[in-house]
Amino acid sequence: MSAHYSYADIQTNCNLFSFNDSSLKNIQPSLVGFNEQKLSKVDQQIKNNVSNGFPGVGLLIIKDGVVIKQSVYGYSLEYSAPLQNKLKKPTPLRCNTLFDLASNTKMYATNYALMHLVSEGKLNLDMPIKHYIPEYTGCDINGQCRDDRLVKDLLSHNAGYMADPQFFNPASIKKYGSNLYSQNRNLTESLIVTQLPFIKSRGGSPVYSDVDFML
């Protein structure tokens, strides 16, 4: 670990529950059956991980409606762009630091919402996508057509899209076609619906794709 990193930087105990939920109170772990010596081993394990390069961790343990432990470790910003040099004063992770949950939203938001819509009869997985998004029509430069893609193709990652087109990155997006660069949400959504080409035909081996769940 670099000399300017100390254990105080690596671990911070949150004295107040940072989500402003008045129904959740902090309590001594031993009062609800937790062994504090064993909990300290969790701190040590995470500390070791941070020392070995893991950026940061937020830990929250709740039992029977009370907060047993809330601690954060490491940093929310440790390197200067473009991730080349360690900062002399990295930004510590804080109790209210927001994390990008990334593809967890597919499992714990999108999928649950779709299941609910299916149970209400508002979504049919066997229908073409264009039934729900009328502008999702036409064929790409390779002759692959949006019209024959079904909702279930998106959920099974069988629609034929690339994994991550990165519209915001000119060097990345240009390999899929011209005029696809975008750093505007509305434009990006329009490009996905009407212009983004496929990299393979429908079906076959799945290709995990962010585009499927964006649609």
Residue frames relative to the residue before (quaternion, step in Angstrom):
aa qw qx qy qz dx dy dz
M 1.0000 0.0000 0.0000 0.0000 0.00 0.00 0.00
S 0.5277 -0.6390 0.4487 0.3346 3.59 -1.00 0.77
A 0.6489 -0.5733 0.3407 0.3664 3.54 -1.15 0.68
H 0.6888 0.4959 -0.3009 0.4348 3.60 1.02 -0.70
Y 0.5855 0.5368 -0.3872 0.4681 3.62 1.26 0.04
S 0.0361 -0.7839 0.6197 0.0152 3.57 -0.89 0.89
Y 0.6615 -0.4936 0.3639 0.4317 3.54 -1.26 0.29
A 0.5877 0.5742 -0.3724 0.4315 3.58 1.11 -0.62
D 0.6305 0.5187 -0.3321 0.4724 3.57 1.12 -0.64
I 0.6991 0.5260 -0.2750 0.3988 3.53 0.95 -0.94
Q 0.8184 0.1512 -0.0612 0.5510 3.60 0.92 -0.81
T 0.0068 0.7681 -0.6400 0.0198 3.55 -1.00 0.89
N 0.2664 -0.7466 0.5884 0.1593 3.55 -0.83 0.99
C 0.3377 -0.7430 0.5444 0.1935 3.55 -0.89 0.94
N 0.3083 -0.7861 0.5076 0.1716 3.57 -0.46 1.17
L 0.7651 0.2317 -0.1354 0.5854 3.55 1.14 -0.62
F 0.5127 -0.6231 0.4864 0.3351 3.53 -1.03 0.76
S 0.3389 -0.8333 0.4112 0.1476 3.54 -0.39 1.28
F 0.6281 0.5528 -0.3523 0.4192 3.59 1.21 -0.01
N 0.4305 -0.7489 0.4266 0.2681 3.57 1.31 0.29
D 0.4090 0.6763 -0.4977 0.3573 3.56 1.01 0.82
S 0.3053 -0.8075 0.4782 0.1617 3.57 -0.20 1.31
S 0.6062 0.5703 -0.3608 0.4209 3.60 1.21 -0.30
L 0.6931 0.4241 -0.2640 0.5196 3.59 1.26 -0.25
K 0.0699 -0.8128 0.5782 -0.0100 3.56 -0.66 1.15
N 0.4849 -0.6343 0.5139 0.3137 3.56 -1.22 0.53
I 0.0051 0.7982 -0.6015 0.0314 3.58 -1.04 0.75
Q 0.5894 -0.5626 0.4386 0.3790 3.57 -1.18 0.54
P 0.5195 -0.6821 0.4090 0.3123 3.63 -0.66 1.04
S 0.6534 0.5444 -0.3267 0.4122 3.58 0.94 -0.84
L 0.6002 0.5891 -0.3607 0.4032 3.59 1.17 -0.49
V 0.7563 0.2880 -0.1911 0.5555 3.58 1.21 -0.32
G 0.7247 -0.5155 0.2370 0.3910 3.54 1.09 0.75
F 0.5242 0.6255 -0.4302 0.3858 3.60 1.20 0.27
N 0.3643 -0.7089 0.5672 0.2074 3.53 -1.09 0.82
E 0.3604 -0.7803 0.4705 0.1999 3.57 -0.41 1.21
Q 0.5944 0.5542 -0.3685 0.4514 3.59 1.13 -0.53
K 0.6593 0.4890 -0.3058 0.4824 3.56 1.03 -0.79
L 0.6178 0.5355 -0.3476 0.4590 3.59 1.06 -0.69
S 0.6234 0.5440 -0.3436 0.4444 3.58 1.06 -0.69
K 0.5949 0.5562 -0.3609 0.4545 3.60 1.19 -0.52
V 0.5875 0.5472 -0.3644 0.4717 3.56 1.17 -0.57
D 0.6281 0.5296 -0.3279 0.4663 3.56 0.99 -0.86
Q 0.6804 0.5023 -0.2947 0.4449 3.56 0.87 -0.96
Q 0.6425 0.5236 -0.3274 0.4538 3.58 0.98 -0.81
I 0.6829 0.4680 -0.2931 0.4783 3.58 0.89 -0.92
K 0.6039 0.5536 -0.3484 0.4555 3.57 1.04 -0.75
N 0.6540 0.5074 -0.3110 0.4671 3.58 0.94 -0.86
N 0.6467 0.5255 -0.3228 0.4488 3.57 0.98 -0.85
V 0.6560 0.4991 -0.3077 0.4753 3.58 0.98 -0.85
S 0.6361 0.5302 -0.3243 0.4573 3.58 0.99 -0.83
N 0.7226 0.4300 -0.2334 0.4883 3.59 1.13 -0.67
G 0.7583 -0.4392 0.1950 0.4405 3.56 1.22 0.40
F 0.5045 0.6203 -0.4575 0.3891 3.61 1.20 -0.14
P 0.4965 -0.7247 0.3757 0.2952 3.63 -0.63 1.02
G 0.7834 -0.2677 0.2196 0.5162 3.59 0.58 -1.04
V 0.1523 -0.7852 0.5981 0.0507 3.54 -1.21 0.60
G 0.1404 -0.7395 0.6496 0.1070 3.54 -1.14 0.72
L 0.0841 -0.8131 0.5759 0.0066 3.58 -0.73 1.07
L 0.0590 0.7767 -0.6238 0.0638 3.56 -0.88 0.98
I 0.0445 -0.7862 0.6163 -0.0040 3.58 -0.76 1.08
I 0.0215 -0.7886 0.6135 -0.0338 3.56 -0.74 1.11
K 0.0389 0.7812 -0.6223 0.0317 3.59 -0.97 0.87
D 0.8544 -0.0034 -0.0354 0.5184 3.54 -0.92 0.99
G 0.7316 -0.4731 0.2409 0.4277 3.54 0.91 0.89
V 0.6848 0.4175 -0.3057 0.5131 3.60 1.20 0.27
V 0.4806 -0.6664 0.4961 0.2807 3.56 -1.17 0.64
I 0.2549 -0.7774 0.5631 0.1168 3.57 -0.65 1.16
K 0.7962 -0.0959 0.1214 0.5849 3.53 0.94 -0.90
Q 0.0767 0.7584 -0.6465 0.0317 3.53 -1.06 0.80
S 0.1495 0.7824 -0.5826 0.1618 3.54 -0.52 1.22
V 0.1595 -0.7475 0.6297 0.1386 3.53 -1.26 0.43
Y 0.1619 -0.7895 0.5914 0.0273 3.53 -1.13 0.77
G 0.8124 0.3064 -0.1966 0.4555 3.54 -1.12 0.64
Y 0.6185 -0.5877 0.4404 0.2793 3.50 -1.29 -0.50
S 0.3751 -0.6920 0.5662 0.2446 3.51 -1.23 0.57
L 0.7734 0.0788 -0.0704 0.6251 3.59 1.26 -0.38
E 0.0056 -0.8379 0.5424 -0.0603 3.56 -0.47 1.22
Y 0.7736 0.2818 -0.1430 0.5493 3.58 1.19 -0.51
S 0.4428 -0.6491 0.5429 0.2962 3.53 -1.19 0.55
A 0.5575 -0.5805 0.4619 0.3726 3.55 -1.16 0.53
P 0.6490 -0.2435 -0.7195 -0.0434 1.59 -1.96 1.53
L 0.7562 -0.4071 0.2018 0.4708 3.59 0.42 1.28
Q 0.4247 0.7176 -0.4564 0.3103 3.55 0.91 0.88
N 0.8212 0.1863 -0.0597 0.5361 3.57 0.86 -0.93
K 0.4470 -0.6617 0.5285 0.2882 3.55 -1.04 0.81
L 0.4489 -0.6795 0.5142 0.2690 3.53 -1.00 0.84
K 0.5102 -0.6348 0.4788 0.3278 3.57 -1.08 0.71
K 0.7734 0.1456 -0.0851 0.6111 3.56 1.14 -0.65
P 0.1405 -0.8132 0.5607 0.0679 3.61 0.16 1.23
T 0.4926 -0.6505 0.4945 0.2994 3.55 -1.19 0.58
P 0.3721 -0.7477 0.4952 0.2394 3.61 -0.54 1.09
L 0.5161 -0.5761 0.5261 0.3535 3.52 -1.24 0.50
R 0.1681 -0.7943 0.5776 0.0850 3.58 -0.98 0.80
C 0.6799 -0.5180 0.3317 0.3992 3.53 -1.25 0.41
N 0.7489 0.3544 -0.2123 0.5181 3.60 1.13 -0.53
T 0.3249 0.7402 -0.5196 0.2765 3.61 1.20 0.44
L 0.3160 -0.7423 0.5630 0.1793 3.56 -0.93 0.94
F 0.2415 -0.7656 0.5831 0.1245 3.55 -0.99 0.91
D 0.4146 -0.6464 0.5755 0.2812 3.52 -1.21 0.60
L 0.2507 -0.8062 0.5207 0.1268 3.58 -0.42 1.22
A 0.2723 -0.8226 0.4723 0.1616 3.54 1.37 -0.09
S 0.8678 -0.1300 0.0723 0.4741 3.58 -0.95 -0.86
N 0.4315 0.6616 -0.4887 0.3705 3.60 1.21 0.10
T 0.5919 0.5788 -0.3718 0.4200 3.59 1.13 -0.57
K 0.5697 0.5806 -0.3933 0.4285 3.59 1.13 -0.50
M 0.7217 0.4501 -0.2403 0.4677 3.55 0.90 -1.01
Y 0.8304 0.3047 -0.1076 0.4539 3.55 0.73 -1.13
A 0.7192 0.3299 -0.2643 0.5514 3.59 1.23 0.23
T 0.7504 0.4083 -0.2362 0.4631 3.58 0.47 -1.20
N 0.6945 0.4827 -0.2970 0.4433 3.60 0.76 -0.99
Y 0.6594 0.5007 -0.3170 0.4626 3.59 0.94 -0.86
A 0.6384 0.5224 -0.3245 0.4628 3.58 1.02 -0.81
L 0.6633 0.4986 -0.3041 0.4679 3.59 0.97 -0.85
M 0.6265 0.5320 -0.3350 0.4607 3.59 0.99 -0.79
H 0.6462 0.5170 -0.3134 0.4658 3.56 1.02 -0.82
L 0.6574 0.5062 -0.3093 0.4646 3.59 0.95 -0.85
V 0.6325 0.5189 -0.3253 0.4742 3.58 1.03 -0.79
S 0.6692 0.5086 -0.3069 0.4464 3.60 0.90 -0.90
E 0.6908 0.4478 -0.2676 0.5007 3.59 1.17 -0.55
G 0.4976 -0.6783 0.4132 0.3486 3.58 1.28 -0.02
K 0.5031 0.6717 -0.4093 0.3580 3.57 1.24 0.35
L 0.7670 0.2290 -0.1397 0.5829 3.57 1.27 -0.21
N 0.1238 -0.7730 0.6207 0.0444 3.56 -0.91 1.02
L 0.3778 -0.7710 0.4695 0.2056 3.56 -0.45 1.21
D 0.6699 0.5000 -0.2951 0.4627 3.60 1.20 -0.42
M 0.5345 0.6216 -0.4104 0.3994 3.59 1.25 0.03
P 0.5629 -0.5658 0.4618 0.3870 3.60 -1.18 0.48
I 0.5987 -0.5748 0.4194 0.3676 3.56 -1.12 0.66
K 0.6514 0.5472 -0.3270 0.4116 3.57 0.99 -0.80
H 0.5058 0.6232 -0.4322 0.4110 3.60 1.23 -0.21
Y 0.7531 0.3488 -0.1836 0.5268 3.57 1.09 -0.73
I 0.7513 0.1899 -0.1267 0.6192 3.58 1.22 -0.53
P 0.2654 -0.8354 0.4537 0.1605 3.62 0.25 1.26
E 0.6756 0.5039 -0.3071 0.4420 3.60 1.03 -0.69
Y 0.5355 0.5982 -0.4070 0.4356 3.58 1.30 -0.08
T 0.4112 0.6850 -0.4757 0.3679 3.55 0.26 1.33
G 0.6497 0.5220 -0.3818 0.3995 3.57 -1.28 0.27
C 0.4272 -0.7041 0.5199 0.2266 3.54 -1.34 0.31
D 0.4579 -0.6829 0.4941 0.2826 3.55 -1.17 0.56
I 0.7485 -0.4186 0.2719 0.4366 3.57 -1.30 -0.04
N 0.6856 0.4630 -0.2792 0.4875 3.58 1.27 -0.31
G 0.5735 -0.6176 0.3680 0.3927 3.56 1.28 0.14
Q 0.4912 0.6212 -0.4483 0.4146 3.57 1.27 0.25
C 0.2159 -0.8369 0.4987 0.0651 3.56 -0.69 1.11
R 0.4875 -0.6722 0.4864 0.2718 3.53 -1.03 0.89
D 0.5911 0.6378 -0.3616 0.3362 3.58 1.04 -0.77
D 0.7424 0.4111 -0.2437 0.4694 3.62 1.02 -0.65
R 0.5035 0.6323 -0.4403 0.3909 3.60 1.25 0.17
L 0.2584 -0.7776 0.5621 0.1121 3.56 -0.93 1.00
V 0.6611 -0.4937 0.3790 0.4190 3.55 -1.26 0.38
K 0.6759 0.5039 -0.3071 0.4415 3.59 0.88 -0.87
D 0.5487 0.5916 -0.4035 0.4315 3.60 1.17 -0.37
L 0.6404 0.5183 -0.3190 0.4685 3.57 1.05 -0.75
L 0.6972 0.4898 -0.2790 0.4429 3.56 0.89 -0.96
S 0.7310 0.3833 -0.2300 0.5156 3.59 1.12 -0.57
H 0.4206 -0.7258 0.4442 0.3146 3.59 1.34 0.17
N 0.4837 0.6583 -0.4302 0.3843 3.54 0.99 0.93
A 0.4104 0.7262 -0.4721 0.2853 3.58 1.21 0.30
G 0.5381 -0.6550 0.3893 0.3606 3.59 1.18 -0.46
Y 0.4804 0.6776 -0.4361 0.3461 3.57 1.24 0.26
M 0.5713 -0.5580 0.4804 0.3627 3.53 -1.34 0.37
A 0.6577 -0.5443 0.3498 0.3858 3.57 -1.23 0.44
D 0.8103 -0.1006 0.1458 0.5586 3.59 0.67 -1.09
P 0.2086 -0.8407 0.4856 0.1175 3.59 -0.01 1.24
Q 0.2034 -0.8181 0.5150 0.1555 3.64 1.19 -0.42
F 0.1127 -0.8359 0.5369 0.0183 3.55 0.47 1.25
F 0.6617 0.5445 -0.2949 0.4227 3.58 1.11 -0.74
N 0.6988 0.4472 -0.2448 0.5018 3.59 1.27 -0.36
P 0.3639 -0.7696 0.4750 0.2226 3.63 -0.24 1.21
A 0.6664 0.5158 -0.3105 0.4397 3.59 0.96 -0.83
S 0.6873 0.4800 -0.2771 0.4694 3.58 1.11 -0.68
I 0.7435 0.4557 -0.2443 0.4240 3.56 0.78 -1.02
K 0.5923 0.6196 -0.3788 0.3489 3.60 1.06 -0.59
K 0.6050 0.5770 -0.3685 0.4066 3.61 1.13 -0.48
Y 0.6757 0.4757 -0.2985 0.4775 3.59 1.25 -0.27
G 0.7571 -0.3075 0.1944 0.5426 3.58 1.25 -0.10
S 0.5639 -0.6045 0.4449 0.3444 3.54 -1.29 0.24
N 0.8245 0.2678 -0.1966 0.4581 3.55 -1.32 0.40
L 0.4917 0.6538 -0.4415 0.3685 3.59 1.06 0.70
Y 0.4890 0.6720 -0.4327 0.3495 3.59 1.25 -0.18
S 0.1579 0.7847 -0.5851 0.1305 3.56 -0.97 0.91
Q 0.0497 -0.7503 0.6563 0.0622 3.51 -1.20 0.70
N 0.5733 0.5428 -0.3759 0.4851 3.53 1.23 0.59
R 0.5034 -0.6980 0.4120 0.2994 3.58 -0.66 1.09
N 0.6785 0.4967 -0.3088 0.4446 3.61 0.81 -0.94
L 0.6533 0.5008 -0.3125 0.4741 3.57 1.00 -0.83
T 0.6362 0.5314 -0.3308 0.4511 3.58 0.95 -0.85
E 0.6554 0.5067 -0.3147 0.4634 3.59 0.91 -0.88
S 0.6506 0.5148 -0.3114 0.4634 3.57 1.00 -0.80
L 0.6441 0.5210 -0.3182 0.4608 3.58 1.01 -0.80
I 0.6401 0.5249 -0.3251 0.4572 3.58 0.99 -0.82
V 0.7138 0.4740 -0.2549 0.4481 3.55 0.89 -0.97
T 0.8403 0.2689 -0.0972 0.4605 3.59 0.88 -0.84
Q 0.8297 0.2797 -0.1133 0.4696 3.62 1.05 -0.56
L 0.5722 0.6233 -0.4055 0.3459 3.60 1.01 -0.63
P 0.3329 -0.7651 0.5125 0.2027 3.62 -0.66 1.03
F 0.4822 -0.6227 0.5300 0.3143 3.55 -1.35 0.27
I 0.3614 -0.7165 0.5439 0.2455 3.56 -1.22 0.42
K 0.7892 0.0698 -0.0674 0.6064 3.57 1.27 -0.12
S 0.6312 -0.5331 0.3977 0.3990 3.55 -1.29 0.20
R 0.6589 -0.5071 0.3866 0.3991 3.53 -1.30 0.31
G 0.7785 0.3251 -0.2467 0.4769 3.59 -1.07 0.76
G 0.5817 0.5800 -0.4395 0.3635 3.54 -1.28 -0.35
S 0.7750 -0.2916 0.2407 0.5064 3.54 -1.18 -0.56
P 0.4852 -0.6801 0.4601 0.3005 3.61 -0.85 0.92
V 0.1332 -0.7335 0.6588 0.1008 3.54 -1.25 0.62
Y 0.3793 -0.7439 0.5020 0.2252 3.58 -0.40 1.23
S 0.0445 0.8322 -0.5424 0.1063 3.55 -0.61 1.15
D 0.4496 -0.6639 0.5319 0.2724 3.55 -0.98 0.88
V 0.5935 0.6078 -0.3615 0.3843 3.57 1.05 -0.76
D 0.6092 0.5756 -0.3580 0.4115 3.59 0.97 -0.83
F 0.7526 0.3885 -0.2284 0.4801 3.57 0.79 -0.95
M 0.5255 0.5737 -0.4224 0.4651 3.58 1.21 -0.25
L 0.6629 0.4888 -0.2930 0.4855 3.57 0.97 -0.86
